[in-house]
């Protein structure tokens, strides 16, 4: 099997149904969000990315990315952000999911998962900072965006680091338990 075939999704109806279930569960879980910093109540923590990361581990990076896109499209239904928050969350989620799911295609094991999730936490946090600075804040704050972002920088950084680390900690004990799904 060539190395590129490991990245190519092996689609069956059962696998698509499982991915759709993971996406819908991710959407529902993301509805249970809560702020962690009173100074920035618009930064709300949710654990929907746990299910998206599992999709990436179980079915590969392509399905993980498609699951992210599908979940954010679902999130557009009740949005008050005009889609800006969903675009930024999609960019951050994809950057968070891509490294672990690609590496896991080639090298399995708990050590690989932990190392790649640590890298993903840093990558996701940096990507979230960039997405917030250049997408979300300008759309909401207009001309005041640079100053408001400067004041909120450390909250945004800490929030996204807490979010990615929390999602990673929840993902680690689940990824092996759900490995049987891949055999469908």
Protein Blocks (a to p, Z undefined) as FASTA:
>chain_A
ZZklmmpccddfklmmmmmmmmmmmmmmmmmgcdfbfklmmbccdfklmmmmmmmmmnoj
klmmmmmmmmmmmmmmmgcklommmmmmmmmmmmmmmmmmmmmmmogcjklmmmmmmmmm
mmmmmmmmmmmmmmmmmmmnmmmmmmmmmmmmmmmmmmmmmmmmmmmmmmmmmmmmmmmm
mmZZ
